[in-house]
Structures are given as structure tokens and as C-alpha cells.
Amino acid sequence: MRTVKTDNLEIVYFEHGHPDGWPVVLGHGFPYDIHAYDEVAPRLADAGARVLVPYLRGFGPTRFLSKSTMRSGQQAALGKDVVDLLDALGIEKAILAGYDWGGLASCVASALWPDRVAGLVSYAGYDIIDVERLGRAYQPRLEQAVWYQHLFQHERGRECLSLHRRELCKILWQQWSPTWAFDDETFERSAASFDNPDFVDVVIHSYRFDFGNTAGDPALADLEARLAEKPPISVPAITIDGTQDPLKPGGTADHAPMFKARHEHRVVECGHNLPWEAPRDFVDAVTSVQSWGVFVA
């Protein structure tokens, strides 16, 4: 376990592999943590990667440096955190790979800072949030799947997450990965990360901002304005869908026009938690991107 300071955060991360290996940053989601990559990281290290697995803001031992910093969970903050991590470690370019919030952060960084991204592996396609679109209704099946997002728009939701975070998050694990038979020990290993003192504030802000129900960090307004224009992703990318993921009914193959460099779309038999449910497929996607020569000038 290592730590590094950016302008706003002390980011705690795990590093696997040789320090001279090709760098890859693995981003976890909500409500998960770095243990989602327990089977992925060592395999990538064996393939020659320098693997960085950071705790996202609001998770685990990662901490804000100042009490006055807004506990924002908006997409621009998550994407900028990835680039700030690279800056702090002196890494010019890395492959970014993630799912859920980690996929969102990876896509945001790839769209806004393509010169820092050698390649992208994104679970669920072009995973940049269309905040304007979230103001309109989805099909009932998807509205049902995102019940927690609706709950979080109210103070009742904040209270529920604060008082019952483990029970709520375990329900999400079960609903999103209906065929994944995880045990209590596996869940509790990640659930410890939800005890971060800023977990509730960051999560609630994230979903309220996405729905247009709260303001973002003023310092990130320009970045959010650029994201609202739906910038294409111009780095080599592999996108992946899980066949049993209720959050992505119909999949994301139709996102292909948003990728302007070499792009491949894959479908894997799994639910939402791809790196834990199908680690070999996740590793294969990352090593495939690397094999395209993404680090060759």
C-alpha cells in the first residue's frame, strides 16, 4: 500500500509489478473497492505491467487534504483524480481500465486528456454521463434497476446510506450480478472501504449532480461544460458489456461512433462486476490494448 498527494487528495493505492513495466491504472466502482482487482492485478503484473489500483475519493483510506474542499463525486472530479495521480507519480501515459465509477473516470480522462492515455478498457462503452439526458425518464426496467439513484435524491436516501450502507450496498451487489455467488468474507473485505468519513457525502453528491439536482464544484465547471458536449474518445479502446448486467439492458455496442481510434467491442458472460466475475476476460482486454503498440511513439 502506497500513498501520494495531489492538490486535493491523499490517494492510497496498491502497486503490482515492476516499476519499469507498462503502466495501467485500474479504477473500481461504487459500491466496490480495489479488491475487485485481486485476481486481475497479479495477472497483469505477470504480463509485464506496472499496475496501479487506487482507492477512489470517498473510499477506503483515501482522504481529502482540507476540510474545506467540496466532497464532490461528479464525473469531472473522478476523471481529474486519475490524471492527478499520473502527475504525482511522474507517469506520462498509462492504459486506463475500469468499470462503473472507475470506467466513468477512465472515459472522462480519455476524452479530456487524451495525450495522457495510451489506451482504454471501458466496461459499458462510452461511459460519460449525459446529465441533460438524466432529466428524462428511462424505460421502466432500467428505472427499476436504478432505484438507489432515485432514493439518493432525497435526504431519506442520505440517511439510509449512512445508517445502512452495508445492507444497501450488498443488495446492489446481488441485484447487479445475479449469478455471482460471493460470500460474506468477500463482501466485508470491500465493505470496510465504505467506512471512509466522506463516503456518504461523495456518493450522494455524485448521483444528485448526475440528476441535475445539485451544483457541482465551481472549479470543475469548465470541464463539465466540455463533457456536456459529448467529446469523442480518440485513444485506442476496448469496450465490454456483461450479458447479465441489469444496469445496461441491450448493451452498449451502439456507442461505437464515439470512439475515433482503433476500437473493439466485446461481450462477456457476467453481471456488472466484470473484473471480479470474469477476471481473465478483463485481463485479456487490457493486454490486447497493450499489444496494439499503444506505447510506441
C-alpha positions in Angstrom: 0.0 0.0 0.0 1.4 3.4 -1.0 0.2 7.0 -0.8 0.6 10.0 -3.0 -0.6 13.6 -2.6 -2.4 15.6 -5.3 -3.8 19.1 -4.9 -6.9 17.9 -3.1 -6.3 14.3 -2.0 -4.0 11.9 -0.4 -4.6 8.9 -2.6 -3.9 5.5 -1.3 -3.1 2.9 -3.9 -1.7 -0.6 -4.4 1.1 -1.2 -6.9 1.9 -4.5 -8.5 4.6 -5.5 -10.9 7.9 -4.0 -11.9 8.3 -0.2 -11.7 9.6 -0.1 -15.3 6.6 -2.0 -16.6 4.0 -0.5 -18.9 1.7 1.5 -16.6 -2.0 0.7 -16.2 -4.5 2.3 -13.7 -7.4 0.1 -12.6 -10.5 2.0 -11.4 -13.1 0.4 -9.2 -16.7 1.4 -8.9 -19.5 2.1 -6.4 -20.1 0.2 -4.2 -16.9 -1.7 -4.6 -13.2 -1.1 -3.9 -9.7 -2.1 -5.0 -10.4 -5.8 -4.1 -12.4 -6.1 -7.3 -8.9 -6.4 -9.0 -7.4 -9.0 -6.6 -7.3 -11.6 -9.4 -6.7 -9.1 -12.2 -3.7 -7.1 -10.9 -1.2 -10.0 -10.4 -2.0 -11.4 -13.8 -1.3 -8.1 -15.4 1.9 -7.8 -13.4 2.9 -11.2 -14.7 2.3 -9.8 -18.3 4.8 -7.0 -17.7 2.5 -4.2 -16.4 3.1 -1.8 -13.6 -0.3 -2.0 -12.1 -1.8 0.9 -10.0 -5.0 0.3 -8.1 -6.2 3.4 -6.3 -9.0 3.9 -3.8 -11.4 6.4 -5.3 -12.2 9.6 -3.4 -14.6 8.8 -0.6 -13.4 5.1 -0.4 -11.1 3.3 1.9 -8.1 5.2 3.3 -8.0 7.9 0.5 -8.6 11.2 2.2 -9.2 14.9 1.3 -6.4 17.1 2.4 -8.6 20.0 3.5 -11.9 20.1 5.4 -13.0 23.0 3.1 -12.7 21.0 -0.2 -16.1 20.2 -1.7 -16.9 16.5 -1.3 -17.7 16.2 -4.9 -18.4 12.9 -6.6 -19.1 14.4 -10.1 -17.6 12.8 -13.2 -15.1 15.6 -13.8 -13.6 15.2 -10.3 -13.2 11.4 -10.8 -11.5 11.8 -14.2 -9.2 14.6 -13.0 -8.2 12.4 -10.0 -6.8 9.9 -12.4 -4.7 12.4 -14.3 -3.6 14.0 -11.0 -2.4 10.5 -9.9 -0.4 10.2 -13.0 1.1 13.6 -12.5 2.0 12.9 -8.9 3.8 9.7 -9.9 5.5 11.2 -12.9 3.8 8.9 -15.4 3.4 10.4 -18.8 0.9 7.9 -20.2 -1.0 4.9 -18.9 -3.6 2.5 -20.0 -6.8 3.2 -18.1 -9.2 0.4 -17.3 -12.3 0.4 -15.2 -16.0 -0.3 -14.6 -18.8 1.7 -13.0 -17.3 4.8 -11.4 -13.8 3.6 -12.5 -15.0 3.2 -16.1 -16.6 6.7 -15.9 -13.3 8.2 -14.6 -11.3 6.4 -17.3 -13.6 7.6 -20.1 -13.6 11.2 -18.8 -9.8 11.2 -18.6 -9.5 9.7 -22.1 -11.9 12.3 -23.5 -10.4 15.3 -21.8 -6.7 14.4 -21.6 -6.1 12.0 -24.5 -2.4 12.9 -24.5 -2.1 11.2 -21.1 -3.9 8.0 -22.1 -2.2 5.2 -24.0 -5.3 3.1 -24.3 -8.7 2.5 -22.6 -10.6 -0.5 -21.4 -14.1 0.5 -20.5 -16.9 -1.6 -19.2 -20.2 -0.3 -20.6 -19.0 1.6 -23.6 -18.8 5.4 -23.8 -19.4 5.8 -20.0 -19.6 9.5 -19.8 -22.8 10.7 -18.1 -25.2 12.8 -20.1 -26.5 15.0 -17.3 -29.1 16.6 -19.5 -30.4 13.2 -20.6 -30.8 12.0 -17.0 -33.5 14.6 -16.5 -35.8 12.5 -18.7 -37.3 9.1 -18.0 -35.8 5.8 -19.0 -37.7 2.6 -19.8 -39.3 1.1 -16.7 -36.9 -1.9 -16.5 -33.9 0.5 -16.2 -35.7 2.8 -13.8 -36.3 -0.2 -11.6 -32.6 -1.1 -11.7 -31.5 2.4 -10.6 -33.9 2.7 -7.7 -31.0 3.6 -5.4 -30.2 6.7 -7.6 -33.8 7.9 -7.1 -33.5 7.2 -3.3 -30.3 9.2 -3.1 -32.1 12.4 -4.4 -33.8 12.7 -1.0 -32.5 13.2 2.5 -34.2 9.9 3.3 -31.6 8.3 0.9 -28.7 10.0 2.6 -29.9 8.7 5.9 -30.4 5.2 4.6 -26.9 5.1 3.1 -25.4 6.5 6.2 -27.2 4.1 8.6 -27.5 1.0 6.5 -24.6 1.3 4.0 -23.5 -2.3 4.2 -27.0 -3.7 3.8 -27.8 -1.3 0.9 -24.6 -2.0 -0.9 -24.9 -5.8 -0.5 -28.3 -5.6 -2.1 -26.8 -3.8 -5.1 -24.0 -6.4 -5.4 -26.7 -9.1 -5.5 -29.0 -7.4 -7.9 -26.3 -6.3 -10.4 -24.5 -9.7 -10.5 -27.3 -12.2 -10.2 -25.2 -15.3 -11.0 -22.1 -14.3 -8.9 -22.0 -16.4 -5.7 -19.8 -14.2 -3.5 -19.5 -15.0 0.2 -19.8 -12.7 3.3 -16.0 -12.5 3.7 -15.6 -11.2 0.1 -18.2 -8.6 0.7 -16.9 -7.5 4.1 -13.4 -7.1 2.7 -14.7 -4.4 0.3 -17.3 -3.0 2.7 -14.7 -1.8 5.0 -13.9 0.9 2.4 -17.4 2.3 2.9 -16.5 3.5 6.4 -14.5 6.3 4.9 -15.8 9.5 6.6 -16.5 11.1 3.2 -18.2 8.1 1.6 -21.8 9.2 2.0 -21.2 12.8 1.0 -19.3 11.9 -2.1 -21.8 9.2 -3.2 -24.8 11.4 -2.6 -23.3 14.4 -4.4 -22.4 12.2 -7.3 -25.9 11.0 -8.0 -27.6 14.3 -7.3 -25.2 16.1 -9.6 -25.9 13.5 -12.3 -29.6 14.1 -12.0 -29.1 17.9 -12.1 -30.3 18.3 -8.6 -27.3 19.9 -7.0 -24.5 22.2 -8.1 -21.0 20.9 -9.0 -17.7 22.1 -7.8 -17.2 25.6 -9.4 -13.5 24.7 -10.1 -14.7 21.9 -12.4 -17.3 23.9 -14.3 -15.2 24.2 -17.5 -14.5 20.5 -17.6 -18.2 19.7 -17.1 -19.1 22.0 -19.9 -16.7 20.1 -22.2 -18.2 16.8 -21.1 -21.7 18.1 -21.9 -20.6 18.5 -25.5 -20.1 14.7 -25.6 -16.5 14.7 -26.7 -15.4 11.6 -28.6 -12.7 9.3 -27.3 -9.6 9.4 -29.5 -7.4 6.8 -27.9 -7.4 3.0 -28.7 -10.1 1.4 -26.8 -11.8 -1.9 -26.0 -15.3 -1.7 -24.6 -17.1 -4.6 -22.9 -20.7 -5.5 -22.0 -21.9 -8.1 -19.5 -24.8 -10.2 -20.6 -26.4 -10.3 -17.2 -26.0 -6.7 -16.1 -29.4 -5.1 -15.4 -27.9 -1.6 -15.5 -27.1 -2.0 -19.2 -30.1 -3.6 -20.9 -29.4 -4.1 -24.5 -25.7 -3.4 -24.1 -23.6 -0.5 -25.5 -22.5 -1.7 -28.9 -24.2 1.3 -30.4 -21.6 3.6 -28.6 -19.1 2.7 -31.3 -19.3 6.0 -33.2 -18.0 7.8 -30.0 -14.6 6.0 -30.4 -12.4 7.5 -33.2 -9.3 5.5 -32.9 -8.9 1.7 -33.0 -11.9 0.2 -31.2 -13.2 -3.3 -30.4 -16.4 -4.2 -28.6 -16.7 -7.4 -26.6 -19.5 -9.2 -24.8 -18.8 -11.3 -21.7 -21.0 -13.7 -19.8 -21.2 -11.9 -16.5 -23.0 -9.3 -14.5 -22.0 -5.7 -13.6 -18.8 -6.6 -11.6 -16.7 -7.7 -14.6 -13.2 -7.8 -13.1 -14.4 -10.0 -10.2 -16.8 -12.2 -12.1 -14.6 -12.6 -15.2 -11.0 -11.6 -14.4 -9.5 -13.4 -17.3 -11.6 -11.5 -19.8 -10.7 -8.2 -18.2 -7.0 -9.1 -18.2 -7.3 -10.2 -21.9 -8.8 -6.8 -22.8 -6.1 -4.8 -21.1 -3.3 -6.9 -22.6 -4.9 -6.8 -26.0 -4.9 -3.0 -25.9 -1.2 -3.1 -24.9 -0.4 -5.5 -27.7 -1.7 -2.9 -30.2 1.5 -1.0 -29.6 -0.1 1.8 -27.7 3.2 2.8 -26.0 5.1 3.1 -29.3 5.7 6.7 -30.3 
